[in-house]
Amino acid sequence: MIDIKDILRANARLAVLRFLADDGGYRLSISLLQDLLGTITLDLTRAEVETLCDWLAERDLVTIDPTGVGDVTAVRLTPRGADVVAGRVVVAGVKRPSPGDVMSAAANGARSLLGG
């Protein structure tokens, strides 16, 4: 039987990795990730986003760093996490990006390398 919660978690994990990959510094706060997930109808509590990021960190897909500014915590994409977004690495529990998403990510990467 299909567990919808597992599907939602796998989608949310990939979404976090994509949001981080799309950021110029590959780094976003937990609060901003929560807001971004809400824009794609994944309305999670801060605690749920923190748990999701901890799960990703345990698999070396992100690092979690205190910023030193109040309780603001930053999440940074690792090279392994970038490989998941690009479709080069498959991690159980993270939705695989579709071929169109992989091609789009490759095109965006090429544009940024070429300065366009």
Secondary structure, 3 states (H helix, E strand, C coil): CCCHHHHHHHHHHHHHHHHHHHCCCCEEEHHHHHHHHHHCCCCCCHHHHHHHHHHHHHCCCEEEEECCCCCCEEEEECHHHHHHHCCCCCCCCCCCCCHHHHHHHHHHHHHHHCCC
